[in-house]
């Protein structure tokens, strides 16, 4: 999922990108990618509709595998860009 989020950030923006991974004491893992484009990500394509596509499956994979995902405008890197994240439950 980290690869999907950061590859989306790199592929769809012209500026830098950053990856952040955190783990809580309870074992919940958060993965997030920041990029310079403030526009929201496109809605995920359901995997059953994306099997023949060469691209556009990334957020569908994130949706299928993560407990939660979302995005928010970024106020961290000079008030520009967005942060797309997902949460994985503890095993």
Secondary structure, 3 states (H helix, E strand, C coil): CHHHHHHHHHHCCCCCEEEEEEECCCCCEEEEEEECCCCCCCCCCCHHHHCCCCCCCHHHHHHHHCCEEEEEECCCCCCCCEEEEEEECCC
